[in-house]
Amino acid sequence: MLQRSREKSAIAAYRQLGRRRLAVIGAAVTLVAMSLALDVLTGPAQLSLSEVVTTLFDPAAAERTLHTIVWTYRLPTALMALLVGAALGIAGAEMQTILNNPLASPFTLGVSAAASFGAALVMVLGSFSLALSATLLVPLGAFVCALLCSLLIYGIGRLRGGSTETIIVGGVALHFIFSSGVAFLQFIASEDTLQAIVFWIFGNLEGATWDKLAVLAVVLLVTIVLLASKAWQLTALRLGDSHARSLGVDVHRLRLQTLILVSILTATAVCFTGTIGFIGLVAPHLARMTVGEDQRYFLPLSALYGALLVSVAAVISKAAVPGTVFPIGIATAALGAPFFAAIALLRRRAYW
């Protein structure tokens, strides 16, 4: 009788925990929607609330200038902020999961530095004079180099059995190699090209288009579906390799597959926007603090927090100085660094 009572209490507590986690996710969705609306409403062009709302819900009746501002610039840029933030939040969450390292993020493995090198290389080689548009070649160069970095990491992991230490050390080494390559390209670049490289590295959402949004949305959706199918395995991995193996998880295969998956996701995100730091580091910590390690809640909440942080940073980049839009990378660093420091100070003991 006592045992049955304890079981009922445990079940009730588990259900209550699930409801609380769903409530947190619901609150995050609400905040993301509010931030999206605020992002669309703000910008260098001083548009009234009624003008923006009318253009959004009745674009055919809007003036051509208003239609262009809202549907060509503001809305794609605001949606790109959400998608990129979600991508980096998911990538950071899974990097910390598979590497069992609270400081892991996509940038730890050199993917961001590789993307910067690819973009800078295309600019220095004079892509703007080629037949193809620089709008296509610069993201393509960034994606190819980022993917190459991911394949190198995968090869390093395979050669040494896929241990987390090997992957982290290999990623750090590749990060410095590609960073030195970027520095060399900046040194030999012309003044105009150097300015373009620095601007790309700072991160920028202003080049968002509906085509880019479609590509990133598809990659993000496929990644979420594949990771969700391995949710219980990734949750088990956080209990330790030995425990995960006892549950039938192929630890090495899971770790390397997840690594490649989130690296492709990161490469797709940063090739369109440039380097956006701290999101992949901060968002997973916030999610872990509020819902724990269960991937069924941890994964979507990391995506939502990442989207929220980038969206808020986008608003700050436009509102800090009226009429001027700062690069998004500056805003995320200004927002993320103190945010992460506050998390570290408030948590007197490690929760990972």
Buried (B, 14 or more C-beta within 10 A) or exposed (E): EEEEEEEEEEEEEEEEBBEEBEEBBEEBBEBBEEBBBBBBBBBEBEBEEEBBBBBBEEEEEBEEEBBBBBBEBBBBBBBBBBBBBBBBBBBBBBBBBBBBBBEBBBBBBBBBBBBBBBBBBBBBBEBBEEEEEBEEBBBBBBBBBBBBBBEBBBEBBEEEEBBBEBBBEBBEBBBEBBBEBBEEBBEEBEEEBBEBBEEBBBBBBBBBBEEBBEBBBEBBEEBBEEBEEBBEBBBBBBEEBEEBBEEEBEBBEBBBBBBBBBBBBBBBBBBBBBBBBBBBBBBBBBBBEBBBBBBBBBBBBBBBBBBBBBBBBBBBBBBEEEEEBBBBBBBBBBBBBEBBEEBEEEEEEEEE
